[in-house]
Amino acid sequence: MSRSTPATRKRHDAGMARALAFIETHLDQRLDAARVAREAAMSTHHFHRIFSAHLGLSVGAYVAARRLQRACALLRSGREP
């Protein structure tokens, strides 16, 4: 991404923001990279590259980590989902 133009970086940032918001609101559903990539308005291949470059994790690893964080928070609070 170091050679991308400011407009491209802005588009990638906006796509990532949409993708992360989508993941957060759909953690309790089946999520795959293709579905999240559509929300980011990117091809699946391109989305994988951009997502990994932004977060240092694959989509699947990020989703699993967020689900674990959410489960831990629920256990600490004593609430059920």
C-alpha positions as YAML, in Angstrom:
chain: A
units: angstrom
residues:
- id: 1
  name: MET
  ca: [0.00, 0.00, 0.00]
- id: 2
  name: SER
  ca: [2.96, 2.36, 0.24]
- id: 3
  name: ARG
  ca: [2.60, 3.29, -3.44]
- id: 4
  name: SER
  ca: [-1.10, 4.05, -3.29]
- id: 5
  name: THR
  ca: [-2.38, 7.50, -3.96]
- id: 6
  name: PRO
  ca: [-4.14, 9.49, -1.23]
- id: 7
  name: ALA
  ca: [-7.47, 8.85, -2.99]
- id: 8
  name: THR
  ca: [-6.83, 5.10, -3.01]
- id: 9
  name: ARG
  ca: [-5.86, 5.11, 0.67]
- id: 10
  name: LYS
  ca: [-9.00, 7.07, 1.47]
- id: 11
  name: ARG
  ca: [-11.12, 4.53, -0.46]
- id: 12
  name: HIS
  ca: [-9.39, 1.64, 1.33]
- id: 13
  name: ASP
  ca: [-9.90, 3.30, 4.72]
- id: 14
  name: ALA
  ca: [-13.59, 3.84, 3.99]
- id: 15
  name: GLY
  ca: [-13.98, 0.23, 2.85]
- id: 16
  name: MET
  ca: [-12.22, -1.02, 5.97]
- id: 17
  name: ALA
  ca: [-14.46, 1.11, 8.18]
- id: 18
  name: ARG
  ca: [-17.55, -0.38, 6.51]
- id: 19
  name: ALA
  ca: [-16.12, -3.90, 6.82]
- id: 20
  name: LEU
  ca: [-15.25, -3.54, 10.51]
- id: 21
  name: ALA
  ca: [-18.66, -2.06, 11.31]
- id: 22
  name: PHE
  ca: [-20.32, -4.93, 9.43]
- id: 23
  name: ILE
  ca: [-18.26, -7.51, 11.31]
- id: 24
  name: GLU
  ca: [-19.14, -5.93, 14.67]
- id: 25
  name: THR
  ca: [-22.87, -5.94, 13.97]
- id: 26
  name: HIS
  ca: [-22.86, -9.49, 12.58]
- id: 27
  name: LEU
  ca: [-20.54, -11.35, 14.96]
- id: 28
  name: ASP
  ca: [-23.35, -13.71, 15.87]
- id: 29
  name: GLN
  ca: [-23.82, -14.77, 12.24]
- id: 30
  name: ARG
  ca: [-21.75, -16.80, 9.81]
- id: 31
  name: LEU
  ca: [-19.19, -14.45, 8.29]
- id: 32
  name: ASP
  ca: [-16.86, -15.20, 5.44]
- id: 33
  name: ALA
  ca: [-14.37, -12.98, 3.66]
- id: 34
  name: ALA
  ca: [-16.45, -12.77, 0.48]
- id: 35
  name: ARG
  ca: [-19.45, -11.40, 2.36]
- id: 36
  name: VAL
  ca: [-17.37, -8.84, 4.25]
- id: 37
  name: ALA
  ca: [-15.51, -7.89, 1.05]
- id: 38
  name: ARG
  ca: [-18.83, -7.07, -0.61]
- id: 39
  name: GLU
  ca: [-19.61, -4.69, 2.27]
- id: 40
  name: ALA
  ca: [-16.22, -3.04, 1.70]
- id: 41
  name: ALA
  ca: [-16.94, -2.79, -2.05]
- id: 42
  name: MET
  ca: [-13.80, -4.77, -2.92]
- id: 43
  name: SER
  ca: [-13.03, -8.05, -4.60]
- id: 44
  name: THR
  ca: [-12.34, -10.87, -2.15]
- id: 45
  name: HIS
  ca: [-8.69, -11.12, -3.20]
- id: 46
  name: HIS
  ca: [-8.08, -7.38, -2.93]
- id: 47
  name: PHE
  ca: [-9.96, -7.22, 0.38]
- id: 48
  name: HIS
  ca: [-7.78, -9.97, 1.89]
- id: 49
  name: ARG
  ca: [-4.65, -7.99, 1.01]
- id: 50
  name: ILE
  ca: [-5.98, -4.67, 2.30]
- id: 51
  name: PHE
  ca: [-7.45, -6.18, 5.48]
- id: 52
  name: SER
  ca: [-4.21, -7.98, 6.36]
- id: 53
  name: ALA
  ca: [-2.16, -4.87, 5.62]
- id: 54
  name: HIS
  ca: [-4.38, -2.73, 7.86]
- id: 55
  name: LEU
  ca: [-4.78, -5.11, 10.80]
- id: 56
  name: GLY
  ca: [-2.01, -7.67, 10.50]
- id: 57
  name: LEU
  ca: [-4.58, -10.49, 10.71]
- id: 58
  name: SER
  ca: [-6.64, -12.48, 8.26]
- id: 59
  name: VAL
  ca: [-10.38, -11.83, 8.22]
- id: 60
  name: GLY
  ca: [-11.03, -15.20, 9.87]
- id: 61
  name: ALA
  ca: [-8.48, -14.59, 12.62]
- id: 62
  name: TYR
  ca: [-9.91, -11.13, 13.31]
- id: 63
  name: VAL
  ca: [-13.49, -12.42, 13.50]
- id: 64
  name: ALA
  ca: [-12.43, -15.26, 15.83]
- id: 65
  name: ALA
  ca: [-10.56, -12.82, 18.07]
- id: 66
  name: ARG
  ca: [-13.53, -10.43, 18.25]
- id: 67
  name: ARG
  ca: [-15.88, -13.31, 19.09]
- id: 68
  name: LEU
  ca: [-13.56, -14.44, 21.89]
- id: 69
  name: GLN
  ca: [-13.29, -10.89, 23.22]
- id: 70
  name: ARG
  ca: [-17.06, -10.58, 23.18]
- id: 71
  name: ALA
  ca: [-17.50, -13.94, 24.94]
- id: 72
  name: CYS
  ca: [-14.97, -12.95, 27.63]
- id: 73
  name: ALA
  ca: [-16.77, -9.66, 28.19]
- id: 74
  name: LEU
  ca: [-20.11, -11.48, 28.54]
- id: 75
  name: LEU
  ca: [-18.62, -13.97, 31.01]
- id: 76
  name: ARG
  ca: [-17.11, -11.15, 33.10]
- id: 77
  name: SER
  ca: [-20.40, -9.26, 33.15]
- id: 78
  name: GLY
  ca: [-22.48, -12.30, 34.04]
- id: 79
  name: ARG
  ca: [-24.92, -11.52, 31.21]
- id: 80
  name: GLU
  ca: [-26.10, -13.98, 28.63]
- id: 81
  name: PRO
  ca: [-26.03, -13.08, 24.93]
...
